[in-house]
C-alpha cells in the first residue's frame, strides 16, 4: 500500500528596515537591513524542514566608503552553516555572531572581519553543531583582495 505525501509549499519571509539616527534637527539613515528566510519543507514524512537565510546590512549607505555585510546560512536540524562577507571602499570591522538552539542543545560561534586599504573585502564561515553548552571562541577571518565576492546579492 502506497501513501502519497503532499509536500508543503516553500515559505519565504522578507523583512526590510531602514534605521535612522537623529543628528540635531535632522535624521540620517545609518543602516539598511534586509533579512530573508526561506523554509524548505521536508521531502518525506519524518524528515525535518530545512531553512536558508540571508541577512544583508549596509552601514552608512549614503557615504562613498559605506560597508556591506552579508550573512548567509543553512539550517538542517541541529546543524547550521554560516557564511559571512564584508566589503567597503574604506576601512571597517564587522563582528558576526551566530547561535543555534535545537531542543535543549545549542552552539554559538563568532567571527571578526576587518577590511582595510590593502583588502577591500573579507569572508569567513562557521559550522555550528548543537550540543549541550558548546561555545566557540571568536576567530579572525581571512582577507580577500580586490572585490572577491561570495554568495548572491
C-alpha positions in Angstrom: 0.0 0.0 0.0 1.4 3.4 -1.0 0.7 6.6 0.7 1.2 9.9 -1.1 2.9 12.6 0.8 1.8 16.1 -0.1 4.8 18.4 0.3 4.1 21.8 1.7 4.8 24.8 -0.5 8.1 26.7 0.1 7.7 29.6 2.5 9.7 32.8 2.2 9.7 35.7 4.7 11.4 39.0 3.9 11.9 41.9 6.3 13.5 45.2 5.2 14.3 48.1 7.5 15.9 51.5 7.3 17.4 52.6 10.6 17.9 56.4 11.2 19.9 58.3 13.7 18.9 61.8 14.8 21.6 64.4 14.5 20.3 67.8 15.7 17.1 68.6 13.8 17.7 66.1 11.0 17.5 62.3 10.7 20.3 60.5 8.9 19.9 57.0 7.5 22.7 54.9 9.0 21.8 51.3 8.4 19.7 49.5 5.8 19.0 45.8 6.7 17.2 43.1 4.8 16.5 39.6 6.2 15.2 36.8 4.0 14.3 33.4 5.5 13.3 30.5 3.3 11.7 27.3 4.6 12.3 24.2 2.6 9.6 21.7 3.6 10.7 18.1 4.4 10.9 15.8 1.4 9.1 12.9 3.2 7.2 12.4 6.5 9.5 12.2 9.5 12.2 14.3 7.9 12.8 17.8 9.2 12.3 21.1 7.4 15.4 23.0 6.4 15.9 26.7 6.4 18.1 29.1 4.4 18.6 32.7 5.4 20.3 35.8 4.1 20.9 39.0 6.1 22.3 41.9 4.2 23.3 45.0 6.1 24.6 48.3 4.6 26.1 50.7 7.1 26.4 54.4 6.1 24.9 53.6 2.7 24.8 57.3 1.7 28.6 57.6 2.1 31.2 56.6 -0.5 33.1 54.3 1.8 30.0 52.5 3.2 30.3 48.9 4.5 28.3 46.0 3.3 28.0 42.9 5.5 26.3 39.7 4.2 25.5 36.7 6.3 24.2 33.6 4.6 23.2 30.4 6.3 21.6 26.9 6.0 19.9 25.2 9.0 19.3 21.4 8.9 18.2 20.1 12.3 20.8 21.0 14.9 23.4 21.9 12.2 23.9 25.4 10.9 26.4 26.5 8.3 27.1 30.3 8.3 28.9 32.2 5.5 29.9 35.8 6.1 31.2 38.5 3.7 32.1 42.2 4.4 33.2 44.8 1.9 34.0 48.5 1.9 35.8 51.1 -0.1 37.5 52.4 3.1 38.3 50.6 6.4 36.0 48.8 8.7 35.4 45.9 11.1 32.4 43.7 11.4 31.7 41.2 14.2 29.3 38.4 13.3 27.9 36.1 15.9 25.6 33.1 15.4 23.7 30.8 17.7 21.6 27.7 17.2 19.2 26.1 19.6 17.9 22.6 18.9 15.8 21.1 21.6 17.9 21.5 24.8 21.1 21.7 22.8 22.9 24.8 21.5 26.1 26.1 19.8 27.4 29.5 19.3 30.2 31.0 17.2 31.6 34.3 16.0 34.0 35.8 13.5 35.7 39.2 13.3 36.1 40.5 9.8 38.5 43.5 9.2 38.6 45.3 5.9 41.4 47.8 5.2 43.1 49.7 2.4 45.1 46.6 1.4 42.0 44.4 1.0 38.5 45.7 0.1 36.6 42.6 1.3 36.9 39.6 3.6 34.9 36.4 4.0 34.7 33.6 6.6 32.4 30.8 7.7 31.2 28.9 10.8 29.8 25.5 11.2 27.6 25.2 14.3 26.5 21.8 15.7 24.0 22.0 18.6 25.3 20.0 21.6 24.9 20.9 25.2 26.7 24.1 26.4 29.0 24.2 23.4 30.6 27.5 22.6 33.3 28.5 20.2 35.9 31.3 20.6 35.9 34.2 18.1 38.4 33.9 15.3 39.8 36.4 12.8 38.8 36.0 9.2 40.8 35.5 6.1 41.1 38.6 3.8 40.3 38.6 0.1 41.8 41.0 -2.4 40.2 43.3 -4.9 36.5 42.8 -4.7 36.3 39.0 -4.3 32.7 38.3 -3.6 30.8 35.4 -2.0 27.2 34.5 -2.2 24.4 36.3 -4.0 23.2 39.8 -3.8 
